[in-house]
Every structure is written in structure tokens, then in C-alpha cells.
């Protein structure tokens, strides 16, 4: 089970209490009514899907109900840090961004049959 730290409740709780809410720190266009359809598409729909460190919004649905931000590694699914919504993006060390080989079922157990 994955434990996620809520920065408002100051507790680590089960992942079942939380819901992901997309990328964090997305800047909304100042004059959204005046942008082109292509610019709106890029703002509203298009997101990066990096391998490694990503900054996301999460909501503690079955707890305080508040939104917060988290830095999570998409390879290991490890949460590096969680922080309150509205706070600036924290600096994450370079060591956290580097990855070795990812252990998979096939690498450990062989091909599934």
C-alpha cells in the first residue's frame, strides 16, 4: 500500500483516501477569451508525460478534502515531497532525478505464460 503525506492533516494516509488532479503549476492564460483554439487546446488538454519527476495536484478526498501539490517519481511511484497548494515548486535534488534500471516482473520471474 502506498502512503501519502497530507500537508494539511500532517499525517501519512493510505492512497485510497486521495485522488490525483493532474499537473501542478499550470499557468492559466490572462485573457483566456481572446486566445486561439490551438492555444486553448494546448493549455487545457496537452500535458507532458515524463519518465521521472513530475509535479502533480492531489486531493485528500476522504480526509480534509483539500488540494495540495506533490513531487512524484513516475518510475518508482515514490512521493518525494508534498506541499500546500499555492506554495512555490520546491527544488528537488539531482540525485532524486537519476534512475537505475527498473525492476519488472519479467526481469525477476521470466516471461509470463
VEXPA-341036 format. One record per atom (N, C-alpha, C): x, y, z. Coordinates in steps of 0.05 Angstrom, whole numbers, plus 5000, padded with zeros to 4 digits. Layout:
! residues N
XYZ/...
//
This chain:
! residues 113
501749775000/500050005000/501850255000/501050444985/502450704982/501350895004/503151015019/502451215038/503151495028/501251675030/501651955020/501352135044/503252325046/503152525068/501452755060/499352815076/497753055071/498953285086/499753505072/501053725086/499153885104/496553855101/494653995118/493953825143/493453575140/492853395163/495453325178/497753355165/500253275177/500352975184/499252815166/499152525171/499752375144/500952145147/501151965124/498751785124/497251785101/494851635099/494951455074/493151255073/493051065051/492451215025/493551115003/493051224977/490051224970/488451044982/485651024977/484051274985/485251445002/483951685012/484451924993/486051884972/486852114955/486052064926/485852284911/485352274882/487252464869/488452374847/490152554831/488452754816/489552994812/488053204799/489753344777/491553194765/493053294742/495653444750/496753574730/499253714733/498953954752/501054014767/501054254784/502554474769/502054714778/503454954769/502955014739/500454964730/499655034703/498755324703/499955494687/499255784687/496855824668/494755944679/492356004664/492856254647/492056254622/492456494605/490956734618/492156974617/490957214629/488357284615/488257284589/485857344574/484957094559/483756914573/483056654561/481056674539/479256874540/477256904520/478456994493/480857114494/481957214469/484157034456/484656804468/486656624456/485456454434/487156364416/486156194393/485355924403/483955774386/483155504392/485555324397/487655364381/490055204384/491455264411/491555514419/492755584445/491055474468/488355484465/486655374486/487055064488/487254934465/487754644465/490354584480/492454734474/495054684487/494854724517/493454934525/493154994554/491454784568/489154714556/487154554570/487654254568/488654164545/488753874541/491553754540/493553894530/496153784524/497953794549/498953564557/500653554581/503053374574/505253424587/507653254585/507152994600/508452784593/508252534607/511052434611/512652574628/515452504631/515952244647/518152124641/519051904657/520952024679/520151994704/521752114725/520052304742/521252524749/520052714768/517852874755/515552884768/513253044759/511953184783/510853424778/509453574799/506453554793/504953454812/502153404809/500453524831/497853564824/495853644845/494553394855/493953384880/492553164892/490453274911/488353114917/486253204935/485852984956/485753064981/485252875003/482252835006/481052674988/478152644986/476952545012/478052335024/476852215048/478252305074/479052555073/480352675097/479452965098/481353145096/480753435099/479353545074/479553405051/478353495026/479853715011/482253775021/483753995009/485653904987/486154084968/488054034947/490854104957/492853944947/495654004953/497253914929/499853984929/501653914908/503653704917/504653544899/506553334906/508553314883/511053254891/513153174872/513252874873/512752734850/512652444850/514452344827/515752124832/517351984812/515551784798/515151814772/513451644757/514551364752/517151334756/518451074752/518050894776/518551004800/518350854825/515750904839/514151104831/511651184844/512151294872/514551374878/515251484904/514651784905/513351864926/512852154931/515352274944/516552464931/518952594941/518252794963/516152954958/515253154977/512453234970/510853304991/508253414987/508253695000/506753884989/506754154999/504054284993/503354485009/500754615007/500354754980/497854754970/497254894946/497855194949/498955314928/499755594930/502655644937/503955444948/506755464954/508355424929/510755544927/512355514903/513355234900/514055164876/515154894869/517854864884/518154654899/520754624914/522954524895/525354574903/527654464889/528054184898/528354004879/528853724885/531653654876/533153524893/535953464888/536353304862/538653334850/539353194825/539352894830/540052804854/540152514859/537452394857/535352544863/532652434861/531752404832/532952544814/532252534786/533552314770/535652194782/537051984767/535851714773/535851534753/534651274756/536551054746/536450834760/537750594751/535650434736/536350184729/534450014715/531949964733/529649954720/527149904734/526649604735/526149504759/525649214762/522849154753/522548964734/519948884724/519448594731/516948514728/516248234733/517848054715/518048124689/519447954670/522447924677/523648134687/526448124695/526947944719/524947934737/525247774761/524247494758/521947464745/520547204744/520747064717/521547204696/521547094669/518947174655/518747084630/516347154614/513847024625/511647164626/509047054635/508046874614/506946644623/505846454603/503046374610/
//
